[in-house]
Amino acid sequence: MRRTIRSTPYRDARETWELIITILTAGGAPEARTEMSSVTGIVASIIADHCPQNAPIIATCEGPRTRFYCLYDDDALEADTYNESGLSHDATKGDWRVSIPCQDEDLTWVQAALKEKTSRITARNEADDVTPEKSEKAEASEGLVLNLKGLLG
């Protein structure tokens, strides 16, 4: 699932993260809301840096993955491509996780700051084109060997 959120100047970075929290915790998960709120300052700084413009914030759970992109500047004010509606599933069901894109020069401190508060919300380099699900698929298929002789013979 994809959601596109209007950020600055439509709403500030903190309000943007609070809206994402509201969307993710609409299933009634007060513990998840508390955990996500505990990193508001850290994530707001990442949102303010425009990181989720091209690399999404990715939320995973037992249900479908949700990707959050942000619109900025004129797009945040004028574009009609946003989708800030709720989800059709409980995004905090089971072992939920949130992966935040981050600029390379900030990655070390952001990862350390997040780790102090939660193990469920992590940061990744925004420049990496390997999203968490791609790397999981790559790991799962690493040992796969195709026997063409057996297949064709």
N, C-alpha and C positions, 0 to 999 in steps of 0.2 A: 504494500500500500504506500501511496505517496501523499504527503501533505506539503503544501507550499504556504509558508507563513509570511505575512507582511511584517517586516522589521523596521529599522530606522529609515526615515524619520516618522513613519506611521505610528510605531510604538518603540519605546527604547529597548535595549538589549535585555534588560532584566524582565520587562513585561513580555518579551518574546519567549524567553525561557519559561516563564510562569504559564503562558498559554500552552506551550508544549507539554509541560507537566500536567496541566488540566486535561488535555486531550489524552495523554497516556494513562492517567489515573481515574478516568471517568467511570471505570468499573468498580470504584469504591475501595481503593487500596490505600488506607491512610499511612501505613508504614512506608510504602513506596513513595508516596507524596512527601513524607518527611525526609526520606533519604535523598530524593531528587532535590528538594529545597535546600538541603545542607550544602550543596555545591553551586548554589545560584550565582554567587560572585564570580567563581571560576568560569562557569559556562557563559555567563553574561559577557565576560571579557573576550571569550572566543567568538561569540555572536557579534560583538562590537567590531571585531577584526574582519568581519565578513566571511569567515571560514565556511559557514554552511550555505554559501551562495552556489558553489559548484560541487562541493563534496558534502554529502548529507550527514546529518545526525541520524544514526541508525539505531532503532529500538528493536530488540528481539525478545521473544517470549515463546510460549508453547504454540501460539497462533502465528499468523503471518508477520513478516518483518514490516516495519514502518520506517520510511525514509522521510526526514524533514529537511526541506530546503528553505532558505530564506530569501525574500526579496528586499532590496535596498534602494535607497535614493528615489528617483522618479518612478521606478517600477513598483516600489512599495506604496506609492501614492496613487498611481494612475493605472497600473496593469490590472487586468481582470483575470489573470491566470492563477490567482491564489486559491487555495482550498484549505480552509481552517476548520472544516467540519470534524465531528467526532468520528471515532472508529467503530466498526461493527463487531469488534472483539475486545476482550480484556487484555490490554497490552502489558499487564503486570502479572499475568497468570504464569505460575511455575517459576522457573529460573530466568527471570527477565534480566536483560542487560541493555545498556545504552553506550554506544560508541560515538565519541565526539571528534570531528575533524579539527586539526590544530596546525598552525604554522610551525614549520620546522624549528625556527629559532625559539619558540616558546614550549615546544613539546616536552622537554625534560622537566621543567618546573610545573607544567600543567599535570603531567602524569603523577609526579610526586604529591602535588596538592590534592588531587583526586583520591589517590591511594590512602592518604591520611584520613579521609572521610568515608570512603565506600570502596567496595571491590566490584560493585555492579556497574559503575559508570567509569569508563576508561577513555583515554585520548589516543588518537592515531594521527600520523602525519597526513595532512590534507593532500599532499602531492602524490602519495602512494595511490596507484590506480588499482591496487588489490584491496577490495572491500572485504570485510570479515567473512562473508559467505563465499566469496571466490577462494579465499585461502583455505576455508574448511573443505570445499569441494576438491581443491588441489591435494590436500592432505589425504582425503578419503580415496583419491584415485592414484596416489603415488605408487602403490604396490600392484596396480593393475597392469597386466601384460597380455597383449592380444596375440593369440596363436593363429596366424593366418592360414597355415598349412592345415591345422585341425578344422578351421572354419570352412575353408574352401575344399578340403579333401574329403 
